Amino acid sequence: MNKEKRKRILSAIALCTVSATLLAATGCGKPGGKKKSKIAVITKNSNVVSFWDEVKNGAEDAGDELGYEIVYTIATGDNDFATQVDAINKAVDEGVEAIIIAPNSQTELNEALAKAQAKDIKIININSKIDEKPVDEKIPSVDVLSLVSSSDRDGGYVAARYASSGVLNSDYVADEVKNILNALQSKEGGVNVYTSIENLGRGMVGIIPHTAATAADRVNGFKEATKDLVIDEIKKDFGKNVDESALKTMVNSDAVDKYFVVADGVSSVEDAEKATTKLLEAADCNIKCIFATNTNTTIGACKAVEALGKSDTVYVIGFNSDEQELAFIRTGVLKGTVVQNPYNMGYVAVRYAKKALEGENVPKQLDTGVTWVDAKNMNEEYIQLLLHPENY
Amino acid sequence: MAKDKNNASYQSGAYTFGAILLAVVVLANMALVAFLSRTNRNISTKTSSTMSAVNRMNTELLIVNGNILRIVSQMSSDTDAIVVDTQLAFTNIYNAMADFEEIDGKSDDVERRYNSAKAFIKLYEDKLNSALQKFKDQEAKAAGTGLEAFGGDYRNLYVQDLYPLQVTASEMLKATIDIANKDAAAQGARIVKVFILVEALMLIFLILGEIAIMFIAKMAKKARIDLEEREKSLREVDAKLKSTRQKASDLALTNILTGMKNRYALDEDISGRLESDRFNIAVFDMDNFRSINDTYGYDFGDEYLIAVADRLKNEFSGSAEIYNITGNEFCFVFNKEISESQAMGIVQNIHAVMCSPYDVLNLTVQLPTSGSVYHYLPGDCLNVNSLLVKLDTALRNAKLNGGNMINTVVDI
């Protein structure tokens, strides 16, 4: 009896031991202490912290979710590609599996990136485009798996489209538009039309661009939108009486450029403030609207307008969503700003890197979009999500 | 007795413990397996409903995007129909959202991604509705004015306001699924870990229990052996006691000096025979033995007696039972087969032996001896005492008559 019982207990022990070891053997494989793989994220400008901080937050959240360690580097300025080259080389040495790069140069990083790529490191491009196949044959080409960015041209365009009342400065345009219409209707052609469009608003809109390559695209988008708005405006009032092809020729001519006064590119808030003050005080201009193309220029422009007490008469349009910018929106100095989605840029880039590392195909391009934020919509939930993704 | 019970309770305790242990382990295992399979089922149900809800949202978003593209590319001018389709698609999306939100136990990461996707979807819906309105206005205006709808404007609206929101929302939805899957995998791994942990604990528990059982069994065995040993020693003590008692009783019936049976032994031996047996009995006594003691001391007298007794034992123990009933008085109860005449012959021999000289402590001593003999017939005496009185009386008469003679008891 005693023996029999002991046998049973012993066999139970044996069974448990076998099952436990089996389970341990199968179960331990998964969580087994594999060291976290690394993904390098290299961004542009430590003077524009808020935007790049969001990129970093997005990348780190994705890293946490997907199990990657994010190695983050930020260059010291818009043209500081040297830091970025160092960061790429260092990342290669550290054995990262992917590099996410917001390039400060279209071609200067190619050599370092090509080296990284030779080591099977995946390259994801964010914010602005790298020249993958430069014309210059001495510069190596790079195979970028995906470009995650918002179009700067569209960003500029959106700024003008949503701020049309400020850009066109309606009251003033209304009178001038009549002149244009008269010119168009008279079918006298060329000269009159040309003169009228020049008169449309010479020096009406001041533009304070930043120093990076993205500034030009934003400015162009902004100008393009303004032209479309003018056409739209004229069409709205005069409908089929408008000779559309003449109108388009007229609006797209260089003459309309005189509507804009574009300052030299500036980097710091102080320089932007100075440049804005200079524009506003210039004798030959009648600035009714200011478009600033990034965070620092926006803050500078707002400060200048506020200092000159012109916040009621000058319509300021900004870019990005620094806390200071949002504060200017609340006080009414800044009428609106174009918000990119830096958090998502970082987040999606890391996701794509992970997918690429797992052998999946990723979209060659993803537009993270831009959103117009003004005093009216800034408290909407979805805008808050864009402005403060860390709170969600 | 009490020890036995204790021992039994030891053993039955071990068995009960073993049975309970086995039951606990088996039940715990069953519970664990049930828990594991239920949790796994829950996880897979949850994962599949999460995926289904999110995929539905994503599919509808793609459908909406396709519809919008048809307007933007001017492949369809039936904006009204597309407005209806879009509303239907968003109804489906909100249904899927409701389904998704009903699923409980989602991780913070999943909630976060989903909330972000939801916000983008809402923003998308918002922009989409205003874009559709704009398209309709433009269509109406174009119809009224005869102008073609302005394609460039459509393109800008789509590229700037709609497309990025849709792809971002889709990305967030995909991220939601990925995280949900990862959570499910992590949860599965965690459950396996718990399972292993509990199994390991149970194993330890079982091993400890088994050690305890073995220990108890060992203790029980030891107790049994102890008990057996105690019983054995008890038996030995008992036997010793018995032999001591035997010795004591033997001592009571023996003359210490000569080692012969004493008067009590005689009493015990023959009192039962007085009623029924006939036998020959004789007593002898050395005349004037007292003079030896007085002359040479008691020690010498003792040695003398020992020498006499030894000789008597050697020569007559075959034919009679010899008793040393007082100091120098010996009583002979002849065996049954010894006849009266034979007995008389032996009595003569006894007399001769006792009268003969003895070397005691380098001295030769010799004393005359008197005796009395009695041919006992059944019922002659009521007790041994009266028998001895008869014999002693006859012996005294012989001594009174000069001693060194044998007198016969004659019943009157």
Contacts between the chains, C-beta under 8 A, distances in Angstrom:
chain1	res1	chain2	res2	distance
A	1	B	15	7.9
A	2	B	11	7.7
A	2	B	15	7.7
A	2	B	217	6.8
A	5	B	15	6.6
A	5	B	18	5.5
A	5	B	19	8.0
A	6	B	18	8.0
A	6	B	213	7.5
A	6	B	214	7.9
A	8	B	22	6.9
A	9	B	18	6.1
A	9	B	21	7.3
A	9	B	22	6.3
A	9	B	206	7.6
A	9	B	209	8.0
A	9	B	210	5.6
A	9	B	213	7.2
A	10	B	210	7.4
A	12	B	22	6.4
A	12	B	25	6.4
A	12	B	26	7.7
A	12	B	206	6.8
A	13	B	203	7.2
A	13	B	206	5.4
A	13	B	207	6.6
A	13	B	210	6.4
A	16	B	25	7.2
A	16	B	29	7.7
A	16	B	199	6.4
A	16	B	202	6.4
A	16	B	203	5.0
A	16	B	206	6.3
A	17	B	203	6.1
A	19	B	199	6.6
A	20	B	196	6.4
A	20	B	199	4.3
A	20	B	200	5.9
A	20	B	203	5.7
A	23	B	192	6.6
A	23	B	195	6.2
A	23	B	196	5.1
A	23	B	199	6.6
A	24	B	196	5.4
A	26	B	192	7.7
A	27	B	189	7.1
A	27	B	192	4.1
A	27	B	193	6.5
A	27	B	195	7.6
A	27	B	196	5.6
A	30	B	185	7.9
A	30	B	189	5.1
A	30	B	192	7.9
A	31	B	189	5.6
A	31	B	193	7.4
A	62	B	175	7.8
A	64	B	109	7.8
A	65	B	109	5.3
A	65	B	113	7.8
A	65	B	175	7.4
A	65	B	178	7.8
A	65	B	179	5.5
A	65	B	182	7.3
A	66	B	178	7.6
A	66	B	182	7.6
A	150	B	164	6.7
A	151	B	159	7.4
A	154	B	156	7.6
A	154	B	159	5.9
A	154	B	160	4.7
A	157	B	156	6.1
A	157	B	160	6.2
A	158	B	160	5.0
A	158	B	161	7.8
A	161	B	156	7.0
A	161	B	160	7.4
A	225	B	156	7.6
A	228	B	152	6.6
A	228	B	153	7.0
A	228	B	156	7.5
A	232	B	150	7.6
A	232	B	153	7.3
A	235	B	147	7.5
A	235	B	150	7.9
A	239	B	141	7.8
A	239	B	144	8.0
A	239	B	145	4.7
A	239	B	147	7.2
A	240	B	145	4.4
A	240	B	146	5.6
A	240	B	147	5.8
A	244	B	147	7.5
A	341	B	164	7.7
A	341	B	168	6.7
A	344	B	168	5.7
A	344	B	171	7.4
A	344	B	172	7.9
A	347	B	175	7.5
A	348	B	168	7.8
A	348	B	171	5.4
A	351	B	171	7.1
A	351	B	174	7.9
A	351	B	175	6.2
A	351	B	178	7.7
A	366	B	167	6.0
A	366	B	171	7.2
A	367	B	159	7.5
A	367	B	163	6.3
A	367	B	164	4.5
A	367	B	167	6.4
A	368	B	164	5.9
A	368	B	168	6.0
A	369	B	160	7.5
A	369	B	163	7.4
A	369	B	164	2.2
A	369	B	165	5.9
A	369	B	167	7.8
A	369	B	168	6.2
A	370	B	160	6.8
A	370	B	164	7.3
A	371	B	123	7.3
A	381	B	119	6.0
A	381	B	122	7.4
A	382	B	119	4.1
A	382	B	120	6.9
A	382	B	122	5.5
A	382	B	123	4.0
A	382	B	126	7.7
A	383	B	123	8.0
A	385	B	115	7.6
A	385	B	116	6.1
A	385	B	119	4.2
A	385	B	120	7.8
A	389	B	116	7.1
A	392	B	112	5.9
A	392	B	115	5.4
A	392	B	116	5.9
A	392	B	119	7.5
